[in-house]
Amino acid sequence: MEDALRVTNLTKEYPKFKLDNVSFNVPKGSITGYIGRNGAGKTTTLKAIMNLIHYKQGQVLIFNQDMKGDNEFNLKQDIAFSLGEINYYMNKTIKVITKVTSKFYKNFSYEKFDKLCELFGLDKNKKLEQLSNGMKVKYSLALALSHDAKLLILDEPTSGLDPISRDEILEIFLNLVKSGERSILFSTHITSDLDKCADNIVYINTGKINFCGSKNEFIDSYYVVKGALNVLNDDIKNIVLSHKEHVSEFIGLIKREDKEKLEKYNVTFTVPTLEEVMVYLERGKNYEEFAL
């Protein structure tokens, strides 16, 4: 499958953080979720992709063209990029902001923009400060689609939205990629959103990519194991990637291939959610208990 975006060995160093040889791809016509805890390197990666920060080494190919050099201006005509909600010129109206923004894009269509405003229920005479978080996200999407962006790169687009607004945005994402011509990469810590819409997952941990592939492949690599607390022994503790102990039971995460090793014990196995996989992987064996 053709890639809309391919990142290879991207490296960026700060005094206390390193984006370490980050490599992943976003297949054309797909929704790819970029997950990891706060500070893992998601926003740094997105900024590097867009050449907003200088990186030590690596390559970014968009539609099989190098993002650096002479291609950058033309490639950005086909990219919609947003670091969270729009929060500039808060006391200006949508109409005024759009007039300024449209000048950056050769293919900007006011006809499309007007239709999208009607579809999204956007009042062009409202000031940005008067919009809810959900409407700001919809405005970002209206701008993106009005210049016919083929690749949307979005940082936490559903953060802070109520459940109804989040569901609406995810439905828009699914409709955008239906034709197979548009692709979306969006970072998020709301893994339930990815359960609903993502085709692929890129998982970053402390600056390194731990997984890149299909969402189902990621989830199917693990099982949640649960049993009575008196069953938990050293053998089980050595197999689980991490676990939690409650009053009478324990719950942990294991690799799929380790299931047979635990079947002799009185435990149950269930397919995890994306959130459970991420929580237990981030938790790790060295998790420190809080002294309350």
Buried (B, 14 or more C-beta within 10 A) or exposed (E): EEBBBBBBEBBBEEEEBBBBBBBBBBBBBBBBBBBBBEEBBBBBBBBBBBBEBEBEEBBBBBBEBEBEEEBBEEBBBBBBBBBBBBEEBEEBBBEBBBEEBBEEBEEBBEEBBBBBBEEBEBEBEBBBEEBEBBBBBBBBBBBBBBBBBBBBBBBBBBBBBEEEBBBBBBEBBEEBBEEEEBBBBBBBBBBBBBBEBBBBBBBBBBBBBBBBBBBEEBBEBBBBBBBEEEBBEEEBEEBBBBBBEEEEBBBBBBEEEBBEBBEEBEBEBEEBBBBBBBBBBBBEEEEEEEEE
